């Protein structure tokens, strides 16, 4: 990054940390400041610096230094806060990067001691060895941290059965805003420190206010939860600090309660005419002791069906609103009886137990992704802001009807979902924030909504905290006396107002610092696309939970800049650079060629995992391609763009002149010469170079093979020009299925390598030529079988984006199918019996993300083989893994899922249709993988 002069306060902080010998934990780069300027809320506040302490001692030193120079401090876990709780104007302290150790688990006491950056899912996984779990589990449980959960008093769906974060705190070690280090537990006396004694005096003077205004129902999370400090609650300071949002102290260690994880679970699905009708049933449902009772709107489910296909949504009861209820217990018979009684009492249009565990898991996943899905479920983008208000459950249905009427009155749409059993409603609303006057409409609506929920005796926040989104609304919920108490408590712990200023006490206005204001008056497809990222951070989940494809480079580096969210944040900053009406703070990233943009995108593998796994539909591969195209258009490009980006062109040239292939292969196998070739192509010296076939695959095959139903085999450039494409096996399998395969006489390159290197003009030329060849075939109704998944996927994604409006693209996209798709739709075909064969299967990223792997999985299941399907990416990803500077990350990505899987099964047959996947396996694992066609043809 470009070096910049540090502001005086930041320079003083850097000097103070240097005196401690830990200056390396501080990052003042524009890239880091851009990455941490937002969380999962609507707000953008640019910090002066970011600190990533590696030990608790370093954390204490960082806090000491910041206090000494008077710099505000905001602590941050996973950055998934929906209310702007994790952004601040001074120093942002990242506790998730290094302070993530589970110190101990005591199964007898049912407690765990953890550092603040421990992820909820990892703690629950560790506890499962003893039949225990951490009870509260927000939808972000695969990435949210225990420290962040305590800070916001997070709950999640199963708080209905296991309590809020506050209810599961046994003890805390904290550093207050005065620098005092406190160890807090049930035995902590009021007189043990001056600050606790002062806090006790504040409470003693306001017992009546606290008893009447606080702790009125379970999801009253807004403000400071002073009820925990009452004498009858034994002055439980540790529990009181849950929900104080980092405004009083920083957690350095937490002792938390673990709960039994009963062995038997079942889901009851209930359908209602509307979400309000589902809300009416909330109080009745809670009588049956569920651990979760979640509401979900049909329109959110419809997004999943549109994006991933109807098969991605299991059958659901009749209705437009649903309740998903979880019952747990030790006795299956009792569970079944309880479920039947619940269904009878719930007043649903239809209800039943979801018997299939996979279907239940799919429905819970849709609910978990609710925040992201709700943001893209309406005709225009929907936003957080009025995100998680709560009312007593008995009033939920009436509240939802009045709230819907309020939205209608203001011309707004929103999709409610959330923890209906607790009376907590999440919603994303289509506020016109990017239109003139949008922020004013936002403020007016939020204030009216606050008055509505207060009228129902509810809480502005039901679990996410108040943050910048709701702190200014607290006077609508609390009396002046209660608000005065908040200020007195703040003065005890943080008299300098350095701890997360602008939150809870002396708050910023709710419409200050809105990120979307920068886009007012702008019409830009790219700007709208990158702003789809809401910051919920599902891309961070996979490192901690081993799920999905997204985001391979983050799995390898654990750096925020290498996550899908981090890249989106940098691109959001970039599109601000040419916008009008910028919010205060200007922009940090200047233009397409800025070093921050290219640093963030450098390690993107273009795997398209985010296109499937991100609930908001971010497609970073497409954005990276556009950035590269705009950056290098009309300029001399990196060498790899000509060598690897034009690889199909070189392949055709070399295989067409038969004498060239042996010569080129000899050169690339000769020490010295191959080093020169690698350097010339921008290839890492540790990479092997692919071997060209002496003749192209198409030239080796007759134009028409066999008799039967016509089908065209589209031989892509990789299968055509390099060894190991398995074209002969494809022919054999198709003939056995009753097809008469034929080959194209003309080249039809999809332009994939031009796309991945951001050469859009070249990609369009390749695609148009391919359409000239393929469209007549597709229009005649002849299926076209693609071999290389990444090339096949171009017709279902990139082609339409690069050639919008070309009517031939959807025709060809529908005709180009995978081998599994064609065979599965062939009634007379049956797969071979592979009983006794063990398979390790690596789906190509584009296959899993764009084409869908379900058809292949079902076909393999029909063979009777034992199948282990590997998650994640192989790490080579086309040109990415061979380019200089990417080798280490490429190997780390392979080590995350693929290489451990094949090492664990040395005798298994490895299946990989992707050319990159097979290449990576050969180089790093010395394993020869087969294609699906080779497997089905018995060539393994």
N, C-alpha and C positions, 0 to 999 in steps of 0.2 A: 504494500500500500504506500501511497505517497506520504512522506513524512510531513507532519504539521506541527506548528508551535502549540504547546499545551497552554491552556488557560492557567492563570496563576494558582488557583486553588488546586487544580489537577496536578500541576507540577509539584506543589507542596506535598500532595498525597504520595506521588511517586517517590519523592525524596525520603519521606517518612518510612515508606516500605523498604526502600533501599537500605536505610539504616538498620532495619530488621533482617536484611539479607534475603528478602522475598519479593523483590521488585518484579520478578517474572510472573507473579500471579495477577498482575494488573495489566489490563489491555485497554489502551486508549485509542485504538485504531478506529477509523470511520466505519470499517466493516463490522467490528464488534458493536459499536454504538448503534448501527442500523439494525443488527440482529436482535438487540435487546431493547429496542425502542417501543416494541409492542408486545402484548401477550395475546390471549384469546378474546380480548375485548374489542371495543370500538376505538380505543384510545391509543394515541401515539405521543410519548414523552421521551425525548432524546436524552439519554444519560450522558454524564461527562466521562464516565469510565465504567469498565466491568472488571470485577475481581472473581477469580476462580480459585479460592484457597484449597490447598491439598490436605491440610490437617486442621483439627480443631484449634491448635495453637496458632496456626496461620490465620484462621478465621478471627480469633480474638485480636491478633495484631492488626488485621485489616480494619476491624471495627474501631480499635483504639486510634489508629491513624486518621480515619475519617472523622471521628469526633474531634480530634485535635485540630484539624483544619476547618472544621465546621461544615463538612460536606454531608448532605442528606444521604440516607442509607435505605435501600429497598432490597429486601431479600427475595430470592426467586428460586423455586424448585424447578418443575418442568415448564413453567411459563404457560400453564393452561388456564390461568385465572380468567374468568369471563367478565369480571367487573372492573378490570384495570387495577387490580391489587398488586400486580407484579411489575409495574413500570414506575420509574421515578426520575427526577431531574438531576440526581447526583451520582452516587455510586450504586450500581446494581451488583449484588453479591450472589453468584451462582453457587448454590449448595449441591446441585444434582451432579455436577461434573465429577467431583472427587469424594465428597463427604457422604458416601453411600454404603457404609458398612453396617451389617447386622451384627452388633456387638455380642449379643447372647440371646438365647431363648431358654426359658425355664418352663418346661412342660408341666411340671407339678404346680407351680404358681400360676401357670397360664399367662405368662408375661413375656415380653421381648424388649430388649434395649437396643435402640437403633440411633444412627446418626440421621440428621434431618433430610439428607438426600436419598434415603432408601425408598425405592419404588413400592407402592402398595402390593402389586402383583408378586413381586419377589419376596416380600415378607410373608404373604399368604402362601406362596409356594414352599417357603422354608418351614412354615408352621404346619403344612399338610403332612409332613413326616410324622407328626405327633397327633394328627386328627384335629388340628387347630387352624384357625385363620384369623386375620385381622378383619373385623366385622364390616365397618363402613367401606363401600366400594363404589366410588363415583364411576361414571362411564369412562373416565380417563384412567381407570385403575392400572392399566398396563404401562403408564408413564408418570402419573402424578406421584409426588413424593409425600412421605408421612409428615415432614415438616410443613409442606404447603397445605396438606389436609388439616393439620392442627391449626395453622394460621388462619384458614378460612372456615374452620369448623365444618369441613366437608362431610357429606352424608352418603349419597348414592342410594340406589334402590333398596339395598338390604339393611339400611339403617332402620327400616321399619321393624326388623327383627333384632338387630344387634346394636342399635343406638348410633348417635352422631360421634364424630371424632372426640368431642369433649367428653362423652360418656365412656370413652375407652382410653382416656389418659390417666395413667397411674402416677407419673412423676415427670418433671421436666428439669433440665439444666439449661439456664438461659443467661444471656448477657443483656442487661437493660440499656436504655438510652443514656443512662449516666455512667455506664461502664461497670456497674455492679454485677458480679457473677452470683447467681442464686441457684441453689439446689432445692427444688420444691417437690414435696410429696405429702402424703396424708399426715405425717408427723411434724411438718413444718409449723413452727409457732409464729404468731404475729410479731412477737418481740425479737425474732431471730435476726432481723435486719431493720435498718432505719426506714427503708422504703416500704417494707411490709407493715411496719408499725404505722407509717403515715397512711397507707392504704386502708388499714383497719379503722383509723380515725375518720376517713372519708365515709366508709360504710356505716359506722356507728351513727353518723349524723344524718343518715338518709334511709333508715330502715323501712319507713313507711312507703317511700317512693319506690324502693327496690321491690318490696313485697307486692305492690299493686301493679307495677308496670312491666316487670320482667319475669320470664319463665312461665308465661301464660299458656303456651302450648309447645309441642315438641319442636316445631320448625321455626320458632322465633329466634332467628340467627342475627338479625340486624342489630347494630350497635354493640356495646360491650355487654356481655352476659353476666351482669352483676349479681344475679341470683345465686351464683356459686359461692359468693363471699358472705352470704347470710350466716348467722350463728348456727341455725338449724342445718346448714349444709357444711358446717365445720370449716368455713373459711378456706375453701378449696381453690387456692390460687392457681395451681397447675391447670385445673379445668377452666377457670376463668380466663386464662390466657388463650385458650382455644377460641378462635374467632376474633382475636384482636388485630389480625392482619398485618403483623410486623410493625405496628405503630408504637409498641411499648418495649419489646424485647426481641432478641434473636435466639432461636432455639439452637442449642449445640448438641443436645442429646435428649431422647425421649424414652420413657418407659411406658409401654402401652399394654393394654389388656388383649389377650387372644381368647377367642371363643371356640366352643365346640363346632366342628363342621359335621353335622349329622350325615350318616351314610346314605340316606335315601332322600331324593328330591323329585318333585314333579311340578310340571307347569300346567296351569289351567288357563285356557284362552276364552275370553268372554267378549261377545260382540254386542254393540249398542248402536242405536240410531245416530247418535252424535257423541262428541266428547263430553258435552254437558251431562248427557244421560249417564255416561260412564262415571262422571264425577258424583252424580247422585248416589251411586252404589258404593262409594269409597268407604263410608262409615260402616256399612253392613259387612263388607268384605273383611275389614280389619277384625271383626269379631271372631274370625276363624284362624287367628294367629298366623298370618302369612309372614314370611320374611321379606317379601317384596310384593307390591301391587302397583304396576306401572301402566300408565295410559299412553296410547299411541294413536295418532290420526292416520286415516287411510291414505291421505295424500303423501305422507312421508314414505309409506310402504310402496306407493306407486312409483316413486323415484327409483327405488331399488329394482323393481320389475322392469322399468324402462331401460335402466343402465346395464343390468346384468342378465336380463331375460326373466320371463315369468317363473322359470324353474328355480330362481334364486329365492323366491318367496314361498314358504310352505303354505298349505291350505289354512285358511282362517275362517272363523265363524262369520255369519252374516252380520252386516253392519258397516258403518263408516267410522266408528271409533271402537277401540279395543282396550281391554284391560288384560294384562299378562300377570298372573298371580303365581308366586312360588310358594309351595308348601314343603317343609322339611320335617324329618323325624326319624326315629329309630325303628318304627314298626310300619312296614308297607301297608298292612291291612288298615291300620288307623289312618294313614295318609289317604288311602283310597276312600274311606268312609267320609273323612273330612272334606275331600274334594267334591264328593257327590252332594253333600249338604250345602257346601258353598255355592255350587252351580244352581241348586234349587232355590237358594235364597237371594241370588245376585240380581234377579230381575233382568237378565240379558235376553236379547233376541235369540241367541244360541250360545251354548258353552259346552266345552268338553276338555278332557285331559289330553294334552299333546303327548302321545305315547312314545313317539320316536325321539330319542335323545338328540339326534342330529337336527331334527326339525326344531326342537326346543332351543338348541344352541343357535340355530340360524335366526330365530325370532329374537332371542336376547341380543344377538349381535346387531340386528336392525335397530333395536331400542338403544343400544350403546352408541350407535352412530347417529343418534337423533339430532344432535346439535348441528353436525355438518350437513346431514340430509335435509333438515328443515331450512337451512340457509339457501338451498338450491331447489326447493320444492314449489316455489311460486314463480309466476311469469317474470318477476324482477327480483334481484337479490334481496334476501331477508337477513336481518341483523339481530344481534343480541342487544342488550340495553335494558329492556324490561324482561329479564332472563329467568328469574326463579322466585317470584313472589309466592308466598304461602298463606293459606288461611286454615282455620280449623277444619278437619276433613268433613264434618257434618255440613259445612257451608259451601263445599267445593262446587257442587253443581250450580247453585244460584250465582256464585261468584263468576263462574265461567260464562253463564248467560249474560250477565251484566258486562263482563269484559268484552265479549263478542259484540255486544251492542255498542260499546265505546269505540271499538275498532271500526265498525260500520259507520258510525257517526263521523269519524275522522277520515274515512276513505282508505283505510288500511286493511291489509290481510295478514293473518298469522296462523301458524299451525301449532296448537298446544300439544304437549306431551309431558311426561314427567312422572313424579313420584306421587301418584294420586292417593295412595294409601296414607300418605303423610300430609295431604293437602297442598303439596308443592307442585307448581306448574312452571314448566319451561316453555318458552315460546320464542320463535324468531319472526320478526315483523318486517314487512317491506317498507321501512322508513325511506323516504326519498332523499337520502343523505347526500347524494351526488347531484341533486337538482337545486337551483336557487331557492332559498327559503327552507330547505330541507332540515337544517339543524334547528331552526325555530319551531317547525312542526314537531320535530322529535321532542324538544323540551316540553312543549305544551302537552303533548300526549302523555309523556312520562309523569308529569305532575298530576294530570287527571287520573292516571292509573294508580298513582300513589294514594291519592285521596280515596279511590275506590277500595283498594285493599285495606287501607286503614279503617274504613267504614265497616269492613267485615271483621275487624279485630285481628287482622293478619299482620304479616311481616314483609317488609320490602324485600328482604332476602330470606330464602329458605335453606340455603346451604352454600352459596358461592361467596358470601360476604358482601359488603356494601361497596368497597372500592371507590373508584371515581364515578361509577354509574349510579350509586344510590346514596352515598353519604350525605349529599346536600338535601336529600328527601327526608332525613330522619326527623326534622321538626314536625312533619306531617303524621308521625307515628308516636313520638315521645313528647312528654311535657317539657317546658323550659327547665324544670327542676332536674329532670333526668338528663337533659343535655348538659346542664351545668356539672352534673356528676361526671360525665365523660371527660370534660375539660379538667376537672380536678384529678382524675385518675391519670390522665395524660401527663399532667404536671408532676406527678409523683415519679413516674418512670422515665419520662422524656422531656425534661423542662426546656431543652433547646429546640424542640420540635424538629429533630433530625430523622426520626424513625418514620419512614413512609409518609412524609408530609403530604397534605392534600386529601388524606383518607380519614374518615370517621370524625376527627376533630378538626375544626377550621377547614372544611372541605373545599375543593375546587368546584366550580359550577358543573352541572352534569353535561352541559354542551360545550365545555372547554376541552381542547386537545383532541377533538374527534378526527380520526385518521382520514375518513372518507371526504372531509371537506376539501381536501386538496384536489379532488376530481370534479368539483363543481364546474359545469360548463364544458367539460371535456367529453369527446366521443372517441373512444379508442377501444377496439376489441381487445388488444393486448392488455391495456390497463384494467379492463373489466375482468379479464381472465385471471391475471395474477392476484387480483383482489378477491377472488373466490376463496382464497385461503383465509380461514377464520382463526387459525392458530390453535385449534384443539389438539394438535400434536400427535395424531395417530401415527405419523411417520416416525415418531420417537419410540413407539411401542415395541417395535420388533427386536431391538437390541435387548430389551429387558424381558420380553416374553416369547421370542422366537416364533413370531407369526408372520405370515404373508410374504410379499416380495419387497414392498416399500420399507425403508429406503436403504439399499445395500451399502452405499458409501457411509452413511451414518452408522450403520451396524459395525463398520470397520473402524471408524475414526472417533465416534462419539462426540464429534464437533458439531455445534449448532449450525454452522455455515454449510455443512454437508447434509443437512436434513431437507426434506421437501419444504417444510415450513420456513427454515432459514433462508433458503434460496428465494422463496416467494417474498419474504420480507425485503430482501435486497432488491428484487425486481420492483416491488412496490415503491421503494425509495427512488429507484431509477425513473419510473414513470412520473414521479413528482417533479423531476428536474425541468420539464418543459411545461408544467401545468400552471394555470393561473389561479389566483386566489389561494395561495399556499397558507396553511395554518402556521402559527408561530413555530419557529424551529427550522424553517427552510427545508433544504434537502441535503442529504449526506452523500448521495451517489449521483454523479453527473454523467448521464448518457450511456449509450450502448457499449462504448469502448472503455468504460471506467474499469479500473483494476479490481474494484470491489465486486462488480458483476462477474467478471471472469474468474476471480478467486472462488466465488460461491458456486459457479457452474462447472468448474474444472473437473471435479470428481463425480459429477452426475453421469451415470452409466447409460443414460437414455433407455433404461429398462422398461419404462412405461408402467412400472408397478404402481405408481401413484395414480395413474389413470383409472385403475381398478380399486385400489385399496383406500385411497383418500376419499372420505365421504363427500367432500365438496367437489370432487372431479378435477382436481389440479392435474395437469399433464406436463410435467417439467421437461420431458424429452422434447415436446413440441416447442416449448418456450426457449429451451437451449438452442434448438435448431434455428429459431427465428433470430435470437441474439447473435449467433455466429454469422448468419446470413447478412444481417444489417451491419455487423462489425467489419466484415471483410469484403463487402460488396465494392467492386472497383479497385481493390487493393491487392498487393501481393500477399498470398495466404501462407500459412505454415506448410512446411514440406509434406506433412502427413495428409493434408487435405488433397494434395495432388496424387500422392502415392496410394493412400488407403481410400480416399474419397472417390477416386477414379478406378478402383480395383477391378470392377467388372470389365471396364474398357481394356485394361492391361491383360486381364485373363482371356478375353476373346482374341486379342491380338496374338498372344503367346500360343494358345491352343490351335488357332487357325493355321499358323505356320508351324507344322509339326516338328521341325527341327529345333524350334526355339525352346520348347518345354524342357527337353533333356539338358539343353545348354543352361537355361536359367536355373534349373534345379541343381546342376553341378556347381554353378557360381555360388548359389546360396548355401551350399554345403561345404564350401571351401573356406577354411580359416583365413582371415584377412579380408578376402573379397566379401564374405557375408557380413563382416562388420561394416564395411563400406556401404553395402546395400542397406543395411539397417539404418545407418546414419542418414543416408540419402532419403530414406522413406520416413524418417522421424520415429523409427521403431526402437524400443528398448533393446539393448544389447543382450539381455537375458532371455529374449523371446526367440523361439524357433520360427522360421519362415515357412509358410505353407508350400506344399509341393503341388506343382501344376500337373494336370493330366496330359499325357502325350497327345491325346485326342479329346475333344469335348464329348461329354456324355451323349448329347443329341446326335453327334455324327457317328457314334458307335451303335446307335439303335436304329432299326428300321422305322420309317415314318408311320407305319400302321402295324400293329401287332395283334394277331388273333382275330377271332370273330366274336360278336356279341354287341352289347350296348355301347355306343361310342362314348369315349371319354378322352379328354385331352390332358396329357401330363405336362404341366408347366415347369420346365426345368430352369430354375433360377441360376444366376451367375455362379454362385458358390458350388451348387451341385454339378453344374455344367463343366466348370474349369478346374476344380481341385479334386484330389483323390478322396475317396470315401463317401461319396454322395448317396450310394445305395439305389441308384436309378434302376438297375436291373431287378432288384428285389421288388420295387414298386410295380414294375411290369408283371412280374410273376404273381403277385398278390391280386392285382386287378384282373388278370386273366382267370385266376381261380375263382373270382367272384362273378364271372360272367361278363366282363367288360372287354371291349376291344380298344385298348389304349393307343393313342397316336401322339406324335410329337410335333411341335411347331417347327415349321421350316424357317421362320424368321425369328430373330432375337426379340425378346419382350422383357427388357429389364425394368424393374419397378422403381429404380432410382434410390434404393435404400441408403447406399453409402453416400450419395449426394445429400440426402436428407440429414443423416447423422452428422455430417460435417458442415451443415448449414450452407449448402450451395443450391439454393432454391430454383434459380433459373435452369441449372443443369438437371435438377430433379424433375422439373416440369417437362423439359424436353424428353427425358426418358419415359415419363409417365404417358405423355401424349402418344409417343411412338408405340408403347406397349398397348395402349387402348386401341390404336389402329389395328393391331394384330389380334387382340383378345376380344374386342367387343363383338365382331361378327360371330364368333364362336358362342359367346355368352348369349347373344340375342337369339341364336338358333336353339337355345335350350340345352346345349351340351355342357355338362359339368366340366370344370377345369380343376385338376388336383394340383395344389401347391405342395412343394416338398420342404422348403426352408421356412420355418414358422415366421421369422421376422419379415421375410418378403411377402408371404401370404397376408400377414397382418397389415401391410401397407394399404391393401385394397379396402380394408375395413376401418381405417383411421386416417392416415396421412394423405391419401389420394384425394379424398373429399375436401381436406383442408387446403391443399395446394392447388386444386382445380375446382374451386367452388362454382357450381352452376353447370358443370359439364355433365350432361345427362347420361353419358356412357359410364361414369364412375359407379353409380349404384347398381347398374346392370352387371358390370364385371365383378363388383364386390359381392354380389349375391351368388354369382356363378363359381367364383374361386373358393374351393372348399379344402379342408384338410383330408388326408386319407381316412382318418377315423370318422369324420363326418359323413363321407361318402359311403363307407362300408356299413356304418350304423344305420344308414337309410336304405340299405339293400336287403330286402326281406329274405332272399334266398341264401344269403351269405351267413356262415357261422364261423367264428374264430377257431383256430386250432386249440387243442387241449394242451395247456401248458402246466397242468398239475405237477407239482414237485419242482417247478422252476421258481427260483427266487429272483425278483427284479428290484433294482434300485433305479428309480425313474427321476430324471431331472427335466421337468417341463421348462421349455424355453420361456424366458420372461414375457416376451411378446405373445407367446401362445397362451400363457396363463392369464395375462392382463387384457389382451384384446380379443383373441379368438375364443378363449374359454377352454379350460381343461376338462370340464365335466364329461364331455363325450369320450375323450380318450380314457379317462378314469373308468367309465362304465364299460368300455370295450375291453380294457385290461382285466377288469373284474370277471368278465364272461369267459376269459381264457382259463381261469382257475389258478393262475400263478399267484404266488405270494408277493405282494407289491408294497414297497416302501417308497412313498412319494416325497421327494426332497423339497422343502420350502426354500425361498430365497433365490438368489441369482448365482450363476456360475462364476461371475467376476470378470470374464473376458469381455462379453458384451460388445461384439463387433470390433470396431477399431479402438475402443476405449482401452482395453487391457494390454494392447500391444504398443500403444503410444508411449514415448519416453515420458517419464514422470508419473506413470500410473501403475507401475508393476507391483509395488508393495501393497497398495490398496486392492488391486486386483486379486492378489494372493490372499489377503485378509478376508475379502468377501467370499472367496472359495472355501476358506477355512471355517466360515460361520456355519454352513449347512452341508454343502456338497461333499467336501473332502472327508469330514468325519463320517458321513453316511457310507461312503464307498469303502473307507478303511475298516469300518465295523463289519462289513459284509464282503470279505475278500473273494468268496466263491459265487457271488451273485452276478447275474447278467445286468450290465448297466445300460439303460435305455436313455438316449438323448437325441432328439430330432434336430436340435440346433447345431449348426456348424461350429459356432463359438463354444458351445458346451462340450462337444466332442474334442475340440482342440485343447481346451483347458484341462480336461480329464487326461488326455494323452500326455500333456506336458508336466502336470503337477502330481498326477497320481499313477502314471504309467498304466492306465486302464484304457482299453479300446471299447468305446461305447458303440452300440448298434442303434439304427433307426427303428421306428415302429414297423416299417415295411420289412426290414431284415429280420426282425423278431417274428413277425407273422409268417414269413417265408421259411422260417427255420434256419436262417443263416446266422447263427450265434454260437 
